[in-house]
Amino acid sequence: MNNYLSLKLQLPIGSYDLAKIDGPISYQVAEEGAEYAGIGKGAINISHFPTLVDQQDAFGSPISDSTRAMIAPETTEAMLVVYAFGQSPAQLAAIEQTVKTVLQAAFNPEEITTEIIA
């Protein structure tokens, strides 16, 4: 789903298992030397890149997601992040609608909650 949406929107996408995230999430620039195990990639250097961080450490980034918070067959609640930089409010609304439409068609979830954070 990430790859499809990323190609469709031409933006980086991250999906995360909410059960594997510890506490509040913040968006930060990673410090020098920061890294995590990337999905299918081994250690990823995320120094100076924007990252999603919880109480444990960084778990997501527009360059690669970590194995720690990755979606698995047992995932029941997920967060999908579209990393969009510099889009207008109208473009963000169109991105949001595209994501909702694709997720609804693919998974028919009970609930989709969206939030645009600028």
C-alpha positions in Angstrom: 0.0 0.0 0.0 2.8 2.4 0.9 4.5 1.9 -2.5 1.3 2.3 -4.4 0.3 5.5 -2.6 3.9 6.8 -2.8 3.9 6.4 -6.6 0.4 7.8 -7.0 1.1 10.9 -4.8 4.8 11.1 -5.7 5.5 11.6 -2.0 7.2 9.4 0.7 4.7 7.3 2.8 5.2 5.5 6.1 2.9 3.0 7.8 3.3 2.1 11.5 1.7 -0.4 13.9 0.3 1.8 16.7 0.7 -1.1 19.2 4.4 -0.8 18.8 4.6 2.9 19.4 5.3 4.0 23.0 3.6 7.2 24.1 3.3 10.5 22.3 4.8 11.0 18.8 6.9 14.0 17.8 8.5 15.1 14.6 12.1 15.9 15.0 15.4 16.2 13.2 17.6 13.3 14.1 20.9 14.0 15.9 24.3 13.2 14.4 25.0 9.5 14.5 21.4 8.5 14.8 20.3 5.3 13.1 17.8 2.5 13.3 17.2 -0.9 11.7 15.4 -0.2 8.4 12.9 -2.5 6.9 14.9 -4.9 4.7 17.9 -2.6 4.8 19.9 -3.2 8.0 21.1 -0.1 9.8 19.9 3.2 8.3 21.8 6.4 9.1 19.1 9.0 9.8 21.4 11.8 11.0 19.9 15.2 10.3 16.8 13.8 8.6 13.3 14.5 9.8 12.0 11.6 11.9 9.0 10.4 13.9 10.0 9.8 17.5 8.2 8.2 20.4 9.4 7.6 24.0 11.8 4.8 22.9 13.5 6.5 19.9 13.0 7.3 16.2 10.9 4.8 14.3 10.0 6.5 11.0 11.4 8.8 8.4 10.7 9.9 4.8 13.8 8.0 3.8 13.0 4.6 5.4 10.9 3.1 8.2 12.2 1.1 11.1 11.6 -2.6 11.8 10.5 -1.7 15.3 7.1 -0.1 14.3 6.5 -1.9 11.1 3.2 -3.4 10.1 2.8 -7.1 10.6 0.0 -9.7 10.1 -1.1 -9.2 13.7 -1.5 -5.4 13.3 -5.0 -4.2 14.1 -4.4 -0.4 14.3 -2.1 1.4 12.0 -1.0 4.9 11.3 -0.2 6.0 7.7 1.9 9.1 7.3 2.2 11.1 4.1 5.4 13.2 4.3 4.4 16.2 2.3 6.5 19.4 2.3 5.4 22.7 0.8 2.0 21.7 -0.5 -0.9 24.2 -0.4 -4.0 23.6 1.7 -5.9 22.5 -1.5 -3.1 20.0 -2.4 -3.1 18.6 1.2 -6.9 18.2 1.1 -6.6 16.3 -2.2 -3.8 14.1 -0.8 -6.0 13.4 2.3 -9.0 12.4 0.1 -6.8 10.2 -2.2 -5.5 8.3 0.9 -9.0 7.8 2.3 -10.4 6.6 -1.0 -7.5 4.1 -1.5 -7.6 2.8 2.1 -11.4 2.4 2.0 -11.2 0.5 -1.3 -8.3 -1.7 -0.2 -9.3 -2.5 3.4 -12.8 -1.3 4.1 -11.7 -0.3 7.6 -14.2 0.4 10.4 -12.8 3.8 10.9 -10.4 6.2 9.2 -9.2 9.2 11.2 -7.1 11.8 9.4 -5.2 14.8 10.6 -3.1 17.3 8.7 -0.2 18.6 10.7 1.5 21.7 9.3 
